[in-house]
Amino acid sequence: MSVSRLLKLISGGIEAFLGIPFLGGLIVIASGWAPLQFMFFLHLVTFIVCFVQKQRVHGSVAGMITSVVAFIPGLGMVMHIVTAVILFIDVIRGDRRRNDHIINAK
């Protein structure tokens, strides 16, 4: 498993946890919104690694946007869930490079 896929899997799992109704919000509020700052940094690192390895960056971009707007209670929960789904889809779809050679071979 590549580093980019591992980072997407980790950040997707944390996003899914933060998207749990009420529990995720309580954790974020009780810790002074520190998880949002941590997640922004994690998504930024994931973005940089994916960009360097020429992998999909959609989930990381969605995660950074989520970290910025997640202080709004209902919107934050929905955005965490959407971001987790996007990241998990990126992990399942695999490497962009592996799929490119199939398209180019035709």
C-alpha positions in Angstrom: 0.0 0.0 0.0 1.4 3.4 -1.0 1.9 6.2 1.5 -0.8 8.3 -0.2 -3.4 5.5 0.1 -2.5 5.0 3.8 -2.9 8.7 4.6 -6.2 8.8 2.8 -7.4 5.7 4.8 -6.3 7.3 8.1 -7.8 10.7 7.4 -11.0 9.1 6.0 -11.4 7.1 9.2 -10.9 10.1 11.4 -13.4 12.1 9.2 -15.9 9.3 9.5 -15.5 9.3 13.3 -15.9 13.1 13.4 -19.1 12.8 11.3 -20.9 10.7 13.9 -23.9 12.8 14.9 -23.5 14.6 18.3 -20.4 12.6 19.3 -18.1 14.2 16.7 -19.5 17.6 17.4 -19.0 17.2 21.2 -15.4 16.1 20.7 -14.7 19.0 18.4 -16.3 21.6 20.7 -14.9 20.1 23.9 -11.4 20.3 22.6 -11.7 23.8 21.4 -11.9 23.0 17.7 -8.3 21.5 17.8 -9.4 18.4 15.8 -10.3 20.7 12.9 -6.9 22.3 12.9 -5.2 18.8 13.2 -7.4 17.5 10.3 -6.5 20.5 8.1 -2.8 19.8 8.6 -3.3 16.1 8.0 -5.3 16.8 4.8 -2.6 19.3 3.7 0.1 16.7 4.2 -2.0 14.1 2.4 -2.5 16.6 -0.5 1.2 17.2 -0.8 2.1 13.5 -0.8 -0.7 12.7 -3.3 0.4 15.6 -5.5 4.0 14.5 -5.5 3.1 10.8 -6.2 0.6 12.0 -8.9 -2.4 10.5 -7.1 -6.0 11.8 -6.8 -6.3 14.8 -4.5 -10.1 15.3 -4.4 -10.5 13.9 -0.9 -7.7 16.0 0.6 -9.2 19.2 -1.0 -12.6 18.3 0.4 -11.0 17.6 3.8 -9.3 21.0 3.9 -12.6 22.7 3.0 -14.4 20.7 5.6 -11.9 21.7 8.3 -12.5 25.3 7.5 -16.4 25.2 7.5 -16.9 22.4 10.1 -17.4 24.9 13.0 -21.0 25.2 11.7 -22.8 22.4 13.6 -25.0 20.7 11.0 -22.9 21.5 8.0 -19.8 20.2 9.7 -21.3 16.8 10.4 -22.5 16.5 6.8 -19.1 17.7 5.4 -17.2 15.2 7.6 -19.3 12.3 6.3 -19.0 13.5 2.6 -15.3 13.9 3.0 -14.9 10.4 4.5 -16.9 8.9 1.6 -14.7 10.7 -1.0 -11.5 9.6 0.7 -12.7 6.0 1.0 -13.7 6.0 -2.7 -10.2 7.3 -3.6 -8.6 4.4 -1.6 -10.9 1.8 -3.2 -10.2 3.2 -6.7 -6.5 2.8 -6.2 -3.6 4.4 -7.9 -4.3 6.8 -10.8 -1.1 5.7 -12.5 -2.2 2.1 -12.6 -5.4 3.0 -14.3 -3.8 5.4 -16.8 -1.7 2.7 -18.5 -4.9 0.8 -19.2 -6.5 3.8 -20.9 -3.3 4.6 -22.9 -3.0 1.0 -24.1 -6.2 1.1 -26.1 
